[in-house]
Amino acid sequence: MAIGHLAYGPQYDEDAAQRREELVLQHLPQVRAIARQIHNRLPESVCIDDLVSAGVIGLLAAVDNFDPSFNVKLDTYADRRIRGAIMDSLRTLDWAPREARKRSRMIEAAIKRSQQILGREPEEEDIAAELGVACEQYRQWLSEVNSVDLQSLESSGTEGQPDLLRFISDDADSLPSRLFERSELERILTIAIERMPKIDRMVLHLYYFEELTLREIATVLDFHLSRVAQLRAQAILRLRSHLDRVWNSVPRSRH
């Protein structure tokens, strides 16, 4: 029987309510740990307490709906609900200035045009030239773009497998069409990453797959923190440009 049924259903009693409270308190450190992990990958303007509050809502939902008969540990089930609640709360925020969003779209379009003209992955100088600005100005734009919500390229690892994109709905269905789309998307992503300049590829790997913070990557590469942030933004925009150009042209199953 689900814990939530004990707490709120016909069998409600004080013992069930106390057990619910104990479970919530027991898993609060899990909420804080997940909130810290996500916060490390967000702009400094995002308050970690807000993430914790959202995570607690996810934890409560997990406790109330958990069913031991599914042979899944509460820790595992709660992890997904906590992350989901935090991500839902982040999607309601818009901490990026309008100008930063505009420049993000401009850079993405410039990357796409450069790819088509050059027939290869453009270097920084190529992108800057396409934008009609100096390389230093382009890098400044990349720094500003870091505040843009790039949730479509967010890491949402499952069972130790990092997942760069969440274009595919993460509901429980496993229709063949969905599996095909995910497989095809991963193939396209792999090709896009392989074609990137080595430094962009390295920053992307360290950030999403090794799960290092930007500051940690700066230490590893002996780069300034702001430079690492620029390279990460550029790598993400390269992927978005590639996906927009290739993914939208791939025939997909309908269901």
Beta strands, then each sheet from edge to edge (+ up, - down):
end
